[in-house]
Amino acid sequence: MSQQYIPKRAMFIYAHPDDIEFGVAGTAAKWAKHGCEVVYVVITDGNVGSHEPGMTAEKLAKTRRAEQTAAARVAGAKECIFLGYHDGLLQPTLELRKALVRLIRKYKPNVVVCGDPTKVFSDNNRINHPDHRAAALATIDAVFPAAEMPLLYPDLEAEGLTAHKVNYVYISYPRPEETNYYEDITETIDVKIEALRQHVSQLGDWDPEEPLRNWARENGKKVGFKYAERFRRIVLKEVEETADTDQ
């Protein structure tokens, strides 16, 4: 696995600011470093994610967009797109599906990275946020079959947003038995940590360095990498384009 695939274009689609940083920013930073055009899509503004007295949803949305923009910049993402949905109320609607199809057809990623739409319980102490599941399901449904069906959205076709078939879907942190791919992030673990540190409103005094290193170290042990992120990798079409890379 030393000669790992670097896509030419990749889109990371998640529910909240900081979801990418906690889960997959090491992969995003690595791909960007080796020439991939990385685009982030953040569906909600995370505008209820605070217990601070006097905080408003409007103020928090501005703060979290600024933090996410800074985190994307640290990782080397080409663009960070905000869809502006309300935190805590996300549903995998047809409207959201079409919005994601529009972006997939516009940017034509070889890889779409998203969460696991089937995971309700992360372990015996945590429940997966319903926004995470809704975002992941909407993404999966946008990727297949919607984005690749030219007759489905004739208005998008008329705009020049033609059908596009994604090569791979990377589902982040699936159940252990469903994991089939590990991305070596040894060269970008420091970048991942720095990107997560941009989310000051969420971290408070908590230092994410050791937890992030420990999680990535545990993943890496399974396949001989120092640090890794793990995925369920779905192959829809064998790759035709790769980024310029020195690997």
C-alpha positions as CSV (number, residue, x, y, z in Angstrom):
1,M,0.0,0.0,0.0
2,S,3.0,2.3,-0.2
3,Q,2.0,3.5,-3.7
4,Q,-1.3,4.9,-2.7
5,Y,-3.8,6.5,-5.1
6,I,-3.9,10.3,-5.3
7,P,-7.1,11.5,-7.1
8,K,-6.9,14.4,-9.5
9,R,-10.1,15.9,-7.9
10,A,-11.8,15.1,-4.6
11,M,-14.8,16.4,-2.8
12,F,-15.3,16.0,1.0
13,I,-19.0,16.4,2.0
14,Y,-19.9,16.6,5.7
15,A,-22.5,18.0,7.9
16,H,-20.7,20.5,10.2
17,P,-17.6,22.6,10.5
18,D,-14.9,20.5,12.1
19,D,-16.3,17.1,10.9
20,I,-13.6,17.0,8.2
21,E,-10.9,17.9,10.6
22,F,-11.8,15.3,13.2
23,G,-12.1,12.5,10.7
24,V,-10.4,12.9,7.4
25,A,-8.3,16.1,7.2
26,G,-5.1,14.0,7.1
27,T,-6.2,12.4,3.9
28,A,-7.4,15.8,2.5
29,A,-4.1,17.4,3.3
30,K,-2.1,14.5,1.8
31,W,-4.0,14.6,-1.4
32,A,-3.8,18.3,-1.7
33,K,0.0,18.2,-1.0
34,H,0.4,15.8,-4.0
35,G,-1.6,17.8,-6.5
36,C,-5.2,16.9,-5.9
37,E,-7.8,19.6,-6.2
38,V,-9.6,19.3,-2.9
39,V,-13.0,20.9,-2.4
40,Y,-14.8,20.9,0.9
41,V,-18.6,21.0,1.1
42,V,-20.0,21.8,4.6
43,I,-23.8,21.4,4.6
44,T,-24.8,23.1,7.9
45,D,-23.2,26.1,9.6
46,G,-23.0,24.3,13.0
47,N,-25.0,27.2,14.3
48,V,-26.4,25.5,17.4
49,G,-23.1,23.9,18.5
50,S,-22.5,26.0,21.6
51,H,-23.5,26.2,25.3
52,E,-21.9,29.6,25.8
53,P,-24.3,32.1,27.6
54,G,-25.5,34.8,25.3
55,M,-24.4,33.1,22.1
56,T,-26.8,33.4,19.1
57,A,-27.2,31.1,16.1
58,E,-26.3,34.0,13.8
59,K,-23.1,34.9,15.6
60,L,-22.0,31.3,15.9
61,A,-22.6,30.6,12.2
62,K,-20.2,33.4,11.3
63,T,-17.6,32.2,13.7
64,R,-17.8,28.6,12.6
65,R,-17.6,29.5,8.9
66,A,-14.5,31.6,9.6
67,E,-12.9,28.7,11.6
68,Q,-13.8,26.2,8.8
69,T,-12.4,28.4,6.1
70,A,-9.1,28.7,8.1
71,A,-9.0,24.9,8.6
72,A,-9.5,24.3,4.9
73,R,-6.7,26.7,4.1
74,V,-4.4,24.9,6.5
75,A,-5.1,21.6,4.8
76,G,-4.6,23.0,1.3
77,A,-8.2,22.7,0.1
78,K,-8.8,24.6,-3.1
79,E,-12.3,25.8,-2.0
80,C,-14.6,25.5,1.0
81,I,-18.3,25.7,0.1
82,F,-21.0,26.3,2.7
83,L,-24.6,25.3,1.9
84,G,-26.1,27.1,4.9
85,Y,-28.5,24.5,6.3
86,H,-29.6,24.7,9.9
87,D,-27.6,22.7,12.4
88,G,-29.5,19.9,14.1
89,L,-32.4,19.8,11.6
90,L,-30.7,18.3,8.6
91,Q,-32.7,15.8,6.5
92,P,-31.6,13.9,3.3
93,T,-34.2,15.8,1.2
94,L,-34.5,15.8,-2.6
95,E,-33.6,19.5,-2.4
96,L,-30.3,18.7,-0.7
97,R,-29.6,15.8,-3.1
98,K,-30.0,18.1,-6.1
99,A,-27.7,20.7,-4.5
100,L,-25.0,18.1,-4.1
101,V,-25.5,16.8,-7.6
102,R,-25.0,20.3,-8.8
103,L,-21.7,20.5,-7.1
104,I,-20.6,17.0,-8.1
105,R,-21.4,17.8,-11.8
106,K,-19.6,21.2,-11.5
107,Y,-16.4,20.0,-9.9
108,K,-16.4,16.4,-11.3
109,P,-14.5,14.7,-8.4
110,N,-12.9,11.4,-8.9
111,V,-13.5,10.7,-5.2
112,V,-16.2,11.7,-2.9
113,V,-15.5,11.4,0.8
114,C,-18.3,11.3,3.3
115,G,-19.5,9.8,6.5
116,D,-21.3,6.5,7.1
117,P,-25.1,6.8,6.6
118,T,-25.8,3.5,8.5
119,K,-23.9,4.3,11.7
120,V,-26.3,5.2,14.6
121,F,-24.1,4.1,17.5
122,S,-20.4,4.8,17.4
123,D,-19.8,2.7,20.5
124,N,-21.5,2.1,23.8
125,N,-21.0,5.6,25.0
126,R,-21.9,7.7,21.9
127,I,-24.8,8.2,19.5
128,N,-23.9,9.4,16.0
129,H,-25.3,12.8,15.3
130,P,-28.4,12.6,13.1
131,D,-27.0,15.4,10.9
132,H,-24.0,13.1,10.2
133,R,-26.3,10.4,9.0
134,A,-28.5,12.7,6.9
135,A,-25.5,14.3,5.3
136,A,-23.9,11.0,4.4
137,L,-27.2,9.5,3.0
138,A,-27.8,12.6,0.9
139,T,-24.3,12.4,-0.4
140,I,-24.5,8.7,-1.3
141,D,-27.8,9.3,-3.1
142,A,-26.3,12.2,-5.0
143,V,-23.3,10.3,-6.1
144,F,-25.3,7.3,-7.3
145,P,-27.3,7.3,-9.4
146,A,-28.3,11.0,-9.5
147,A,-25.1,12.7,-10.6
148,E,-24.6,10.3,-13.5
149,M,-28.1,10.3,-14.9
150,P,-28.3,12.9,-17.7
151,L,-32.1,12.8,-17.9
152,L,-32.7,13.3,-14.2
153,Y,-32.1,17.0,-14.0
154,P,-32.6,18.5,-17.5
155,D,-32.3,22.0,-16.0
156,L,-28.7,21.2,-14.8
157,E,-27.9,19.7,-18.2
158,A,-29.2,23.0,-19.8
159,E,-26.8,24.9,-17.6
160,G,-23.9,22.8,-18.9
161,L,-23.7,20.7,-15.7
162,T,-23.5,17.4,-17.5
163,A,-23.7,14.0,-15.9
164,H,-20.6,12.8,-14.0
165,K,-19.7,9.3,-12.7
166,V,-17.5,9.3,-9.6
167,N,-14.8,6.7,-9.5
168,Y,-14.7,6.0,-5.7
169,V,-16.6,6.8,-2.6
170,Y,-14.6,6.8,0.6
171,I,-16.8,6.3,3.7
172,S,-15.0,7.5,6.8
173,Y,-14.7,5.5,10.0
174,P,-17.1,2.7,9.1
175,R,-17.7,-0.3,11.4
176,P,-14.4,-2.1,11.8
177,E,-15.5,-5.2,9.9
178,E,-16.5,-2.9,6.9
179,T,-13.2,-1.1,6.7
180,N,-11.3,-2.1,3.6
181,Y,-8.9,0.8,3.0
182,Y,-6.4,2.7,5.1
183,E,-4.9,6.0,4.0
184,D,-1.3,6.6,5.3
185,I,-1.4,10.1,6.8
186,T,2.0,9.9,8.5
187,E,3.3,12.9,6.4
188,T,0.2,15.0,7.3
189,I,-0.8,14.2,10.8
190,D,0.7,17.5,12.0
191,V,-1.4,19.3,9.4
192,K,-4.5,17.5,10.6
193,I,-3.9,18.6,14.1
194,E,-3.2,22.2,13.1
195,A,-6.4,22.3,11.0
196,L,-8.5,21.0,13.9
197,R,-7.0,23.7,16.2
198,Q,-8.6,26.3,14.0
199,H,-12.0,25.4,15.5
200,V,-11.4,27.4,18.7
201,S,-15.1,27.8,19.5
202,Q,-15.5,24.0,19.7
203,L,-12.2,23.0,21.4
204,G,-12.1,25.5,24.2
205,D,-9.1,24.5,26.4
206,W,-9.0,21.0,25.0
207,D,-5.8,20.1,23.1
208,P,-6.6,17.6,20.3
209,E,-3.0,16.5,19.6
210,E,-2.7,13.4,21.7
211,P,-6.2,12.0,20.9
212,L,-5.8,12.6,17.2
213,R,-2.4,10.9,17.2
214,N,-3.6,8.0,19.3
215,W,-6.6,7.4,17.0
216,A,-4.5,7.6,13.9
217,R,-1.7,5.4,15.5
218,E,-4.3,2.7,16.3
219,N,-5.5,2.7,12.7
220,G,-2.0,2.6,11.3
221,K,-1.0,-0.4,13.5
222,K,-3.4,-2.6,11.6
223,V,-1.6,-2.1,8.2
224,G,1.9,-1.1,9.1
225,F,1.6,2.7,8.9
226,K,2.7,5.1,11.6
227,Y,-0.6,7.1,11.3
228,A,-3.6,6.3,9.2
229,E,-7.3,7.1,8.6
230,R,-9.6,4.3,7.7
231,F,-12.4,4.0,5.2
232,R,-14.9,1.7,3.4
233,R,-13.8,2.3,-0.2
234,I,-16.6,1.8,-2.8
235,V,-15.4,1.3,-6.4
236,L,-17.9,2.6,-8.9
237,K,-15.5,3.0,-11.9
238,E,-11.9,2.2,-12.1
239,V,-9.8,5.4,-12.0
240,E,-8.9,7.2,-15.2
241,E,-7.2,10.3,-13.8
242,T,-4.6,10.8,-11.1
243,A,-2.9,13.8,-9.7
244,D,0.7,14.7,-10.4
245,T,2.6,13.0,-7.6
246,D,6.1,12.0,-6.8
247,Q,5.0,8.8,-5.1
